[in-house]
Amino acid sequence: MPSTYGFPGSCRLCHHHRVPIHLLRHAKAVDESAELSDESRYLTPRGREDARAIGRALAQLGIVPTAIVSSPLVRALQTAELVAGLCAPELAVTIDEALAPGRSLRRLLAGVAEYEGAILVGHEPSISGLAAALTDRLHFAAFKKAQLLRIEDAQPRWVLFPGDSVTRPCTS
């Protein structure tokens, strides 16, 4: 289902950015339960491997982010740390509350310039909403788990999925 969180016209600044921004949805996590809150959900073994696969692919592509910024939720933070460990081990993952589920993207968009060259790790539906806003679209297709999107010059350039050794052209 496409995102409806886009803010067309709100990110005109993005059109002047030549440095890419990478958006990544967290990898597969365990389900919420009576004993485990949504905020505490952690990656499954498959999710951990998928996050590592994205990190390895980015390293093989020569992509070195300027920063890796994550939602504070466990599954996103674990995804960010596993990716960072393989493509940018010198970077410490930072947390931005604006990437947490249910938060407004407006503050994040207002400061988007500080994230040039970064990987932002978040959740659906807000990560596809952010993609819509950064590309000045009303809608953007929902991200699959551990899907990474590269946006450059306010255009979606390519996507990367776990197991890919090459990027795929963006069709969204």
C-alpha positions as CSV (number, residue, x, y, z in Angstrom):
1,M,0.0,0.0,0.0
2,P,1.4,3.4,-0.9
3,S,2.3,5.9,1.7
4,T,0.0,8.9,2.2
5,Y,2.5,10.8,4.4
6,G,4.0,12.9,1.7
7,F,4.3,16.6,2.1
8,P,4.5,17.8,-1.5
9,G,6.3,21.1,-1.8
10,S,7.6,20.9,1.8
11,C,11.1,19.8,0.7
12,R,12.0,22.1,-2.1
13,L,15.4,22.4,-0.4
14,C,16.0,18.8,-1.4
15,H,16.1,19.7,-5.1
16,H,19.4,21.5,-4.4
17,H,21.1,18.6,-2.7
18,R,23.4,16.6,-4.9
19,V,24.6,14.3,-2.1
20,P,22.4,11.3,-1.7
21,I,20.3,10.2,1.2
22,H,19.7,6.5,1.8
23,L,16.4,5.4,3.5
24,L,16.3,1.9,5.0
25,R,13.4,0.1,6.6
26,H,14.4,-2.1,9.6
27,A,14.9,-5.8,9.0
28,K,12.6,-8.6,10.1
29,A,11.8,-8.6,13.8
30,V,10.0,-10.8,16.2
31,D,6.3,-10.2,16.6
32,E,4.9,-8.1,19.4
33,S,3.4,-10.1,22.3
34,A,2.0,-9.7,25.8
35,E,5.5,-10.1,27.1
36,L,7.3,-8.0,24.4
37,S,6.2,-4.4,23.6
38,D,6.4,-3.0,20.1
39,E,9.3,-0.8,21.1
40,S,11.3,-3.8,22.4
41,R,10.9,-6.0,19.3
42,Y,14.3,-7.3,18.2
43,L,15.6,-8.8,14.9
44,T,15.1,-12.4,14.1
45,P,18.1,-14.4,12.9
46,R,16.9,-13.8,9.4
47,G,16.5,-10.1,10.1
48,R,20.1,-10.0,11.4
49,E,21.4,-11.7,8.3
50,D,19.4,-9.4,6.0
51,A,20.8,-6.3,7.8
52,R,24.3,-7.7,7.4
53,A,23.6,-8.4,3.7
54,I,22.7,-4.8,3.1
55,G,25.9,-3.6,4.9
56,R,28.0,-6.0,2.9
57,A,26.4,-4.9,-0.4
58,L,26.9,-1.2,0.5
59,A,30.6,-1.9,1.3
60,Q,31.0,-3.8,-2.0
61,L,29.4,-0.8,-3.9
62,G,31.8,1.6,-2.2
63,I,29.0,3.4,-0.4
64,V,30.3,5.1,2.7
65,P,27.6,7.1,4.5
66,T,28.4,10.3,6.3
67,A,26.2,9.2,9.2
68,I,23.8,6.4,10.2
69,V,20.8,7.6,12.0
70,S,18.1,5.3,13.5
71,S,14.8,5.3,15.1
72,P,15.2,4.6,18.8
73,L,13.2,1.3,18.6
74,V,15.3,-1.8,19.1
75,R,14.7,-3.4,15.7
76,A,15.7,-0.3,13.8
77,L,18.8,0.3,16.0
78,Q,19.9,-3.3,15.6
79,T,19.5,-2.9,11.8
80,A,21.5,0.3,11.8
81,E,24.3,-1.2,13.9
82,L,24.6,-4.3,11.8
83,V,24.7,-2.2,8.5
84,A,27.2,0.2,10.0
85,G,29.5,-2.5,11.2
86,L,30.0,-3.6,7.6
87,C,29.9,-0.5,5.5
88,A,31.1,2.2,8.0
89,P,32.6,0.6,11.1
90,E,34.1,4.0,12.2
91,L,30.7,5.6,12.5
92,A,28.6,5.5,15.7
93,V,24.9,5.1,15.0
94,T,22.9,8.1,16.2
95,I,19.3,8.2,17.2
96,D,16.6,10.6,16.0
97,E,13.2,10.3,17.7
98,A,11.6,11.7,14.5
99,L,12.3,8.3,12.8
100,A,10.2,6.5,15.4
101,P,6.7,5.3,14.4
102,G,4.0,7.8,14.6
103,R,6.2,10.9,14.8
104,S,5.8,13.8,12.5
105,L,8.2,14.0,9.6
106,R,8.1,17.8,9.5
107,R,11.0,18.3,12.0
108,L,13.1,15.7,10.1
109,L,12.3,17.4,6.8
110,A,13.2,20.8,8.2
111,G,16.7,19.6,9.0
112,V,17.2,17.3,6.0
113,A,20.4,19.1,5.0
114,E,22.2,17.7,8.1
115,Y,21.5,14.2,6.8
116,E,23.1,14.5,3.3
117,G,25.0,11.3,2.6
118,A,23.5,9.5,5.6
119,I,21.5,6.3,6.0
120,L,18.2,6.9,7.8
121,V,16.7,3.7,9.4
122,G,13.0,3.7,10.2
123,H,9.7,2.0,9.9
124,E,6.6,1.8,7.7
125,P,4.6,3.8,6.9
126,S,6.8,6.7,7.8
127,I,9.9,5.6,5.8
128,S,7.9,5.6,2.6
129,G,6.3,8.9,3.7
130,L,9.7,10.3,4.0
131,A,10.7,9.0,0.6
132,A,7.5,10.7,-0.8
133,A,8.4,14.0,0.8
134,L,12.0,13.9,-0.3
135,T,11.0,13.2,-3.9
136,D,8.1,15.6,-3.9
137,R,5.5,13.0,-4.5
138,L,2.1,12.4,-3.0
139,H,2.7,8.6,-2.6
140,F,5.6,6.2,-2.5
141,A,5.3,2.4,-2.4
142,A,5.7,0.8,1.0
143,F,9.3,-0.4,1.7
144,K,9.8,-4.1,2.3
145,K,11.8,-5.1,5.3
146,A,15.5,-4.3,4.9
147,Q,14.9,-2.4,1.7
148,L,17.3,0.5,1.1
149,L,16.4,3.4,-1.3
150,R,18.9,5.9,-2.6
151,I,17.5,9.4,-3.2
152,E,19.7,11.9,-5.1
153,D,18.7,15.3,-6.6
154,A,15.2,14.7,-5.2
155,Q,14.8,11.5,-7.3
156,P,14.7,7.9,-6.3
157,R,17.8,6.5,-8.0
158,W,18.0,2.8,-7.0
159,V,16.9,0.2,-4.4
160,L,18.8,-2.5,-2.7
161,F,17.3,-5.7,-1.1
162,P,19.1,-8.3,1.0
163,G,20.8,-10.7,-1.3
164,D,21.3,-8.3,-4.1
165,S,24.8,-7.9,-5.4
166,V,23.8,-5.0,-7.7
167,T,21.3,-2.2,-7.2
168,R,17.9,-2.2,-9.0
169,P,16.5,0.8,-10.8
170,C,13.8,2.5,-8.8
171,T,10.3,2.0,-10.3
172,S,8.3,3.6,-7.5
